[in-house]
């Protein structure tokens, strides 16, 4: 887990969290979920995108040292996984791929 310092966030989405004990019942509903070994949770990129107000709160939490990048868990579709200790929620942040030269 690495503390996030850059407040340059344009697209963020809430993450659906499925407890390890509930996975058997939910795996068909979330086929692209990834497993966070450390926290024993399945994580799925939700469809609840942050609005401007949510992004503003996220920037404040980043500025106050409350948001961490979970580097060992990789989501699909160019999203990185973050955890906000202030809210206790997982966040998917879109990281656009750099154009190759």
C-alpha positions as CSV (number, residue, x, y, z in Angstrom):
1,X,0.0,0.0,0.0
2,X,1.5,3.3,-1.1
3,X,0.1,6.7,-0.1
4,X,-1.3,8.7,-3.0
5,X,0.1,12.2,-3.4
6,X,-1.2,13.3,-6.8
7,X,-4.6,14.9,-6.8
8,X,-4.9,14.7,-10.6
9,X,-8.0,12.5,-10.7
10,X,-10.6,12.9,-13.5
11,X,-12.5,9.5,-13.5
12,X,-13.2,7.4,-10.4
13,X,-15.7,4.7,-9.6
14,X,-16.9,3.0,-6.5
15,X,-15.8,-0.7,-6.1
16,X,-18.2,-3.5,-5.3
17,X,-16.8,-5.6,-2.5
18,X,-17.8,-9.2,-2.0
19,X,-16.7,-11.0,1.2
20,X,-14.8,-14.2,0.7
21,X,-17.5,-16.2,2.4
22,X,-20.2,-14.9,0.0
23,X,-18.2,-15.5,-3.2
24,X,-19.9,-18.8,-4.1
25,X,-23.3,-17.0,-4.3
26,X,-22.0,-14.0,-6.3
27,X,-19.4,-15.2,-8.7
28,X,-21.8,-15.4,-11.7
29,X,-22.9,-11.8,-11.1
30,X,-19.3,-10.5,-11.0
31,X,-17.2,-12.6,-13.4
32,X,-14.4,-10.0,-13.7
33,X,-13.9,-9.6,-10.0
34,X,-10.3,-9.8,-8.7
35,X,-9.3,-11.2,-5.4
36,X,-7.4,-9.1,-2.8
37,X,-5.4,-11.7,-1.0
38,X,-4.4,-9.4,1.9
39,X,-8.0,-8.4,2.8
40,X,-9.7,-11.6,1.7
41,X,-12.2,-9.8,-0.5
42,X,-13.4,-10.0,-4.1
43,X,-13.4,-6.6,-5.8
44,X,-15.4,-5.6,-8.8
45,X,-15.4,-2.4,-10.8
46,X,-18.9,-0.9,-10.2
47,X,-21.0,1.5,-12.3
48,X,-21.3,4.2,-9.7
49,X,-19.0,6.9,-11.0
50,X,-17.9,9.9,-8.9
51,X,-19.5,13.2,-9.7
52,X,-17.7,16.5,-9.3
53,X,-18.6,16.7,-5.6
54,X,-17.3,13.2,-5.0
55,X,-14.1,14.0,-6.9
56,X,-13.6,17.1,-4.7
57,X,-13.9,15.1,-1.5
58,X,-11.5,12.5,-2.9
59,X,-8.9,15.3,-3.7
60,X,-9.3,16.5,-0.1
61,X,-8.8,13.0,1.3
62,X,-5.7,12.6,-0.9
63,X,-4.4,16.0,0.2
64,X,-4.9,14.9,3.9
65,X,-3.0,11.6,3.3
66,X,-6.0,9.3,3.6
67,X,-5.9,7.6,0.2
68,X,-3.6,4.6,-0.6
69,X,-2.8,2.8,-3.9
70,X,-3.1,-1.0,-3.6
71,X,-0.4,-1.9,-6.0
72,X,-0.8,-5.7,-5.7
73,X,-4.4,-5.8,-7.0
74,X,-5.1,-5.0,-10.7
75,X,-8.5,-4.1,-12.0
76,X,-9.6,-4.4,-15.6
77,X,-10.1,-1.5,-18.1
78,X,-7.1,0.7,-17.1
79,X,-8.3,1.2,-13.6
80,X,-6.0,1.1,-10.6
81,X,-7.3,0.2,-7.1
82,X,-7.2,2.7,-4.3
83,X,-8.4,2.6,-0.7
84,X,-9.7,5.6,1.2
85,X,-9.0,5.2,4.9
86,X,-11.2,8.2,5.6
87,X,-14.4,6.5,4.1
88,X,-13.3,2.9,4.4
89,X,-14.1,2.4,0.7
90,X,-12.3,1.0,-2.3
91,X,-12.1,3.2,-5.4
92,X,-11.2,2.5,-9.0
93,X,-9.3,5.3,-10.6
94,X,-8.9,5.4,-14.4
95,X,-5.3,5.7,-15.4
96,X,-5.1,6.4,-19.2
97,X,-2.4,4.6,-21.0
98,X,0.4,6.8,-22.3
99,X,0.6,7.1,-26.1
100,X,3.6,5.1,-27.3
101,X,6.2,6.9,-29.4
